[in-house]
Amino acid sequence: MKRKMLLLVEDNLVLRGALKELLSMEGFSVFAASNGLEALSIMEVVLPDLIISDISMPKMNGEEFFKMVRKRSEWIAIPFIFLTAHGDDEAILMGRSLGAEDYLVKPINQDALITTVNARLKRAQELQIVQLQEAYESSLMMLANAIESRDRYTRGHVERVRDYSLMIGEQFGLEKAQLQNLRFGAILHDIGKIYVEESILRKETSLNEQDWEVIRNHPLVGVDMLKDIPYLVSTIPVVRSHHERWDGSGYPDGLKGEEIPLLARIVAVADVFDAITSDRVYKKARPLKAAYQEILDQASILFDPEVVKIFEMLWKKGDIQKIVEMLETIPKKGENSL
C-alpha cells in the first residue's frame, strides 16, 4: 500500500524534527519546511496528501500559505490542519473562517495528532470517491441523453425515470449499494436503443412486426454493451428486464412476478409513468392524474403491486408531482419509448 505523503510546515526546528519523527514512525512519508515559501517550493515537486502547518512563521506565515495553496486548482482539495498555540482563540477562528479542515493546539498530544491526521485523510478519500461517482454519473447521463438526442424532440426522460425510481427505491428500504445500482440502471435502461434505427424511433405510424423485433431486442443489445464493463455489470438486471411485466407479457424473456429483478420492476413503473406523461412522435402526453390512475389500474397485471403501492403513497404525499415541478424546465418530450 502506498504511503501517504504529509507536508509539515513548522519554524521551530526541535518541534519540526519531533513531529516528523513521530509521523514517520506511524508509516507516513513526511516532507518538512520551516515556512510557507519553503513549503510552496516543495509542493511544486511533491503533491502531499495532507498539510500540517503552524500559523506564526517568518517569511510567509500559515494564513498566507493557506491562501496560496487554495488558489491552485490542483491543491485546493488537500486537507489542511493548522497548529496553534494554546489559548489562541483568534488563530482558531481565523483558521475556521478560511476553511481549514482542522487545527491542533500546542503542545501537541501524540494521540490527538495521529487521530486527527488519519481522520482527515479518511475524509478526503471519501470526498474523492463521491467526486468520482458524481463525475461517473455525469458521464453516464451524457451517454444516455446522447442516445435520446437522436430524436428531434428534446429530452428529460432519463432524469425523470432516475428520480422516480430512486424515490420509490428509498421508500422500499433499499440499501445504499442497491440504490446506486438502481440509479445507474435507471440512467442506462435504454442504452441498447443506440442500435435502433432513427426511422423506427421517429415513426409516427404503428410499428410493423419487423420494427417490433428490433425494439424488443434493445434490452439484450444493452446487456451486450455492458457485460464486459466491471463497474456497470450491476446495472444489467435493470437494462435487461425493465420491459418485463408482472403477468409475463413483457420482453425479452417473458419473466413474470418475482422472477423479474426488483430494481427492474421499480424502473418499469417509473419508465411507463413518464412515457404516458410525455409527448411522443406517435401520441400526445396524457395528464399526470390519468397516468397515475393507469399505473394503479395495472397493479398485479403489468406491474408489481408492492411497487405500485409505494408509488401511490408517494403520489398522495405529492412527492411524484414535486419531481415533475422540479424538472419542468426540461421540456417533456422524448423518443419513441417502447
C-alpha positions as CSV (number, residue, x, y, z in Angstrom):
1,M,0.0,0.0,0.0
2,K,1.4,3.4,-1.0
3,R,2.5,5.5,2.0
4,K,0.6,8.8,2.5
5,M,2.7,11.9,2.0
6,L,2.4,14.7,4.5
7,L,3.8,18.2,4.3
8,L,4.8,19.6,7.8
9,V,5.4,23.3,8.0
10,E,6.8,24.5,11.3
11,D,9.5,27.1,12.0
12,N,10.6,25.6,15.4
13,L,13.4,23.2,14.5
14,V,13.0,21.0,17.5
15,L,9.2,20.7,17.2
16,R,9.5,20.1,13.5
17,G,12.0,17.3,14.0
18,A,10.0,15.7,16.7
19,L,6.7,15.8,14.7
20,K,8.5,14.5,11.6
21,E,9.9,11.5,13.5
22,L,6.6,10.7,15.2
23,L,4.7,10.8,11.9
24,S,7.3,8.8,10.1
25,M,7.1,6.1,12.8
26,E,3.4,5.9,12.0
27,G,4.1,5.0,8.4
28,F,3.8,8.4,6.7
29,S,6.3,9.9,4.3
30,V,6.9,13.4,5.7
31,F,8.3,16.4,3.9
32,A,9.3,19.3,6.2
33,A,9.6,23.1,5.7
34,S,10.3,26.0,8.0
35,N,7.9,28.5,6.4
36,G,5.2,28.9,3.7
37,L,7.7,29.8,1.0
38,E,9.7,26.7,1.5
39,A,6.5,24.6,1.6
40,L,5.4,26.1,-1.7
41,S,8.7,25.1,-3.3
42,I,8.3,21.5,-2.1
43,M,4.7,21.4,-3.4
44,E,6.0,22.3,-6.9
45,V,7.7,18.9,-6.8
46,V,5.7,16.8,-4.4
47,L,1.9,16.7,-4.1
48,P,1.1,15.9,-0.4
49,D,-2.0,14.1,0.7
50,L,-2.3,16.4,3.7
51,I,-0.7,19.6,5.1
52,I,0.1,20.4,8.7
53,S,1.1,24.0,9.2
54,D,2.0,26.4,12.0
55,I,0.4,29.8,11.8
56,S,3.1,32.2,13.2
57,M,6.2,31.8,10.9
58,P,8.7,34.1,9.3
59,K,8.8,35.0,5.5
60,M,5.3,33.5,4.9
61,N,3.0,32.7,7.8
62,G,0.4,29.9,7.9
63,E,-2.5,32.2,6.9
64,E,-0.7,33.4,3.7
65,F,0.5,29.9,2.9
66,F,-3.1,28.5,3.2
67,K,-4.4,31.2,0.9
68,M,-1.7,30.4,-1.7
69,V,-2.5,26.7,-1.5
70,R,-6.2,27.3,-2.1
71,K,-5.5,29.5,-5.1
72,R,-4.2,26.5,-7.1
73,S,-6.8,24.1,-8.5
74,E,-4.6,21.1,-8.2
75,W,-4.0,21.8,-4.5
76,I,-7.5,23.1,-3.4
77,A,-8.7,19.7,-2.1
78,I,-5.7,18.9,0.0
79,P,-6.7,18.6,3.7
80,F,-5.1,21.4,5.8
81,I,-4.5,21.3,9.6
82,F,-3.3,24.3,11.4
83,L,-1.1,24.2,14.5
84,T,-1.8,26.9,17.0
85,A,-0.7,27.9,20.5
86,H,-2.8,27.0,23.5
87,G,-5.5,29.7,24.1
88,D,-5.0,31.4,20.8
89,D,-8.7,31.7,20.1
90,E,-8.1,34.3,17.4
91,A,-6.0,32.0,15.4
92,I,-8.5,29.2,15.7
93,L,-11.3,31.5,14.4
94,M,-9.1,32.6,11.6
95,G,-8.4,29.0,10.5
96,R,-12.1,28.2,10.6
97,S,-13.0,31.3,8.7
98,L,-10.5,30.4,5.9
99,G,-11.9,26.9,5.6
100,A,-9.1,24.8,7.1
101,E,-10.2,21.3,7.8
102,D,-8.9,21.1,11.4
103,Y,-6.5,22.5,14.0
104,L,-4.3,21.2,16.7
105,V,-3.3,23.0,19.9
106,K,0.3,23.1,21.1
107,P,1.8,21.3,23.0
108,I,0.8,18.6,20.5
109,N,-0.7,15.4,22.0
110,Q,0.6,12.4,20.1
111,D,-2.7,10.5,20.1
112,A,-4.6,13.6,19.0
113,L,-2.1,14.2,16.2
114,I,-2.4,10.7,14.7
115,T,-6.1,10.5,15.2
116,T,-6.7,13.9,13.5
117,V,-4.4,13.1,10.6
118,N,-6.0,9.7,10.0
119,A,-9.5,11.2,10.2
120,R,-8.7,13.9,7.7
121,L,-7.1,11.6,5.3
122,K,-10.1,9.2,5.5
123,R,-12.5,12.1,5.0
124,A,-10.5,13.3,2.0
125,Q,-10.6,9.8,0.5
126,E,-14.4,9.7,1.0
127,L,-14.8,13.0,-0.8
128,Q,-12.7,11.9,-3.7
129,I,-14.9,8.8,-4.0
130,V,-18.0,11.0,-4.0
131,Q,-16.5,13.3,-6.6
132,L,-15.6,10.3,-8.8
133,Q,-19.1,9.0,-8.5
134,E,-20.6,12.3,-9.5
135,A,-18.3,12.6,-12.5
136,Y,-19.1,9.0,-13.4
137,E,-22.9,9.7,-13.2
138,S,-22.5,12.8,-15.2
139,S,-20.7,10.8,-17.9
140,L,-23.5,8.2,-17.9
141,M,-26.1,10.9,-18.1
142,M,-24.3,12.4,-21.1
143,L,-24.3,9.0,-22.8
144,A,-27.9,8.3,-22.1
145,N,-29.0,11.7,-23.3
146,A,-26.8,11.4,-26.4
147,I,-28.9,8.3,-27.3
148,E,-32.2,10.3,-26.8
149,S,-30.8,13.3,-28.8
150,R,-31.1,11.2,-31.9
151,D,-34.8,12.2,-31.8
152,R,-35.9,15.6,-32.9
153,Y,-37.7,16.1,-29.6
154,T,-36.0,17.5,-26.5
155,R,-35.1,15.3,-23.6
156,G,-35.7,14.9,-19.9
157,H,-36.9,11.3,-19.8
158,V,-33.7,9.9,-18.3
159,E,-33.6,12.4,-15.5
160,R,-37.2,11.8,-14.5
161,V,-37.0,8.0,-14.7
162,R,-33.9,8.1,-12.5
163,D,-35.6,10.4,-9.9
164,Y,-38.9,8.5,-9.8
165,S,-37.0,5.2,-9.5
166,L,-34.8,6.4,-6.6
167,M,-37.8,7.9,-4.7
168,I,-39.6,4.5,-4.9
169,G,-36.4,2.6,-4.1
170,E,-35.8,4.7,-1.0
171,Q,-39.3,4.1,0.3
172,F,-38.8,0.4,-0.4
173,G,-35.9,0.5,2.1
174,L,-33.2,-0.4,-0.4
175,E,-29.6,-0.4,0.9
176,K,-27.1,2.1,-0.3
177,A,-25.5,-0.3,-2.8
178,Q,-28.9,-1.2,-4.3
179,L,-29.8,2.4,-4.7
180,Q,-26.6,3.0,-6.5
181,N,-27.3,0.1,-8.9
182,L,-30.9,1.5,-9.3
183,R,-29.6,4.9,-10.1
184,F,-27.2,3.8,-12.8
185,G,-29.6,1.2,-14.1
186,A,-32.3,3.8,-14.5
187,I,-29.9,6.1,-16.3
188,L,-28.8,3.3,-18.7
189,H,-32.1,1.4,-19.1
190,D,-32.5,2.2,-22.8
191,I,-28.8,2.2,-23.7
192,G,-29.5,-0.6,-26.2
193,K,-31.5,1.8,-28.3
194,I,-28.3,3.2,-29.7
195,Y,-28.5,0.5,-32.3
196,V,-32.2,1.1,-33.1
197,E,-32.6,3.0,-36.4
198,E,-33.9,6.5,-36.1
199,S,-36.6,5.8,-38.6
200,I,-38.1,3.4,-36.0
201,L,-37.7,5.7,-33.1
202,R,-39.3,8.6,-35.0
203,K,-42.0,6.5,-36.7
204,E,-45.4,8.2,-36.4
205,T,-47.5,5.2,-37.5
206,S,-47.8,1.8,-35.9
207,L,-44.7,-0.3,-35.9
208,N,-44.7,-3.4,-38.1
209,E,-43.6,-6.8,-36.9
210,Q,-40.0,-6.3,-38.1
211,D,-39.9,-3.0,-36.2
212,W,-41.1,-4.7,-33.1
213,E,-38.4,-7.3,-33.4
214,V,-35.8,-4.6,-33.4
215,I,-37.4,-2.8,-30.4
216,R,-37.8,-6.0,-28.4
217,N,-34.1,-6.7,-28.9
218,H,-32.8,-3.4,-27.5
219,P,-32.5,-4.7,-23.8
220,L,-30.3,-7.6,-25.0
221,V,-28.2,-5.2,-27.0
222,G,-27.8,-3.1,-23.9
223,V,-26.7,-6.1,-21.9
224,D,-24.1,-7.0,-24.6
225,M,-22.7,-3.4,-24.4
226,L,-22.3,-3.5,-20.6
227,K,-21.3,-7.1,-19.8
228,D,-17.6,-6.6,-20.1
229,I,-17.5,-3.3,-18.1
230,P,-17.0,-4.4,-14.5
231,Y,-18.4,-1.3,-12.8
232,L,-21.6,-1.4,-14.9
233,V,-22.3,-5.1,-14.7
234,S,-24.6,-4.4,-11.7
235,T,-26.9,-2.4,-13.9
236,I,-27.6,-5.4,-16.2
237,P,-30.7,-6.7,-14.4
238,V,-32.4,-3.3,-14.9
239,V,-31.3,-2.9,-18.5
240,R,-32.4,-6.4,-19.5
241,S,-35.6,-6.7,-17.6
242,H,-37.3,-3.2,-17.3
243,H,-39.7,-4.2,-20.1
244,E,-40.8,-7.4,-18.4
245,R,-44.3,-7.3,-17.0
246,W,-45.8,-8.8,-13.8
247,D,-48.2,-11.1,-15.8
248,G,-45.4,-12.4,-18.1
249,S,-46.5,-10.4,-21.1
250,G,-43.2,-8.4,-21.4
251,Y,-39.9,-8.9,-23.2
252,P,-37.2,-10.1,-23.8
253,D,-37.6,-13.1,-21.6
254,G,-41.3,-13.3,-20.7
255,L,-40.5,-13.2,-17.0
256,K,-43.4,-12.9,-14.6
257,G,-44.0,-11.9,-10.9
258,E,-40.9,-12.0,-8.7
259,E,-38.9,-13.7,-11.4
260,I,-38.3,-10.1,-12.6
261,P,-35.5,-8.4,-10.6
262,L,-36.8,-5.9,-8.1
263,L,-34.9,-3.0,-9.5
264,A,-36.3,-3.7,-12.9
265,R,-39.8,-3.8,-11.5
266,I,-39.2,-0.3,-10.0
267,V,-37.8,1.2,-13.2
268,A,-40.7,-0.3,-15.2
269,V,-43.2,1.8,-13.2
270,A,-41.1,4.9,-13.5
271,D,-40.5,4.4,-17.2
272,V,-44.1,3.8,-18.1
273,F,-45.4,6.7,-16.0
274,D,-43.0,9.1,-17.7
275,A,-43.8,7.7,-21.2
276,I,-47.6,8.3,-20.6
277,T,-47.0,11.9,-19.4
278,S,-44.6,12.8,-22.2
279,D,-45.2,13.8,-25.8
280,R,-44.0,11.1,-28.2
281,V,-43.9,11.1,-32.0
282,Y,-46.9,8.8,-32.1
283,K,-49.0,10.3,-29.3
284,K,-49.6,13.3,-27.1
285,A,-48.8,13.4,-23.4
286,R,-51.7,12.5,-21.0
287,P,-52.3,14.4,-17.8
288,L,-50.4,13.3,-14.7
289,K,-53.5,12.2,-12.9
290,A,-54.5,10.0,-15.8
291,A,-51.1,8.4,-15.9
292,Y,-51.2,7.9,-12.2
293,Q,-54.6,6.1,-12.5
294,E,-53.2,4.0,-15.3
295,I,-50.4,2.8,-13.1
296,L,-52.8,1.9,-10.3
297,D,-55.1,0.1,-12.8
298,Q,-52.2,-2.1,-14.0
299,A,-51.1,-3.2,-10.5
300,S,-50.8,-7.1,-10.4
301,I,-51.3,-7.1,-14.2
302,L,-48.3,-5.2,-15.7
303,F,-46.7,-4.0,-12.5
304,D,-45.5,-5.3,-9.1
305,P,-48.4,-4.5,-6.7
306,E,-45.9,-3.6,-3.9
307,V,-44.1,-1.1,-6.2
308,V,-47.4,0.4,-7.2
309,K,-48.5,0.7,-3.6
310,I,-45.3,2.7,-2.8
311,F,-45.9,4.8,-6.0
312,E,-49.5,5.5,-4.8
313,M,-48.2,6.6,-1.4
314,L,-45.7,8.9,-2.9
315,W,-48.3,10.4,-5.2
316,K,-50.7,11.1,-2.3
317,K,-47.8,12.8,-0.5
318,G,-47.2,15.0,-3.6
319,D,-43.7,13.7,-4.0
320,I,-44.1,12.4,-7.6
321,Q,-45.6,15.8,-8.6
322,K,-42.6,17.6,-7.0
323,I,-40.2,15.8,-9.3
324,V,-42.3,16.9,-12.3
325,E,-42.3,20.5,-11.0
326,M,-38.6,20.4,-10.2
327,L,-37.7,19.3,-13.8
328,E,-40.4,21.3,-15.6
329,T,-37.7,23.4,-17.1
330,I,-36.8,20.4,-19.1
331,P,-39.4,20.0,-21.9
332,K,-41.2,16.7,-21.5
333,K,-40.7,15.3,-25.0
334,G,-38.6,12.4,-25.9
335,E,-38.1,9.4,-28.2
336,N,-40.4,6.6,-29.0
337,S,-40.4,4.9,-25.6
338,L,-41.5,1.4,-26.2
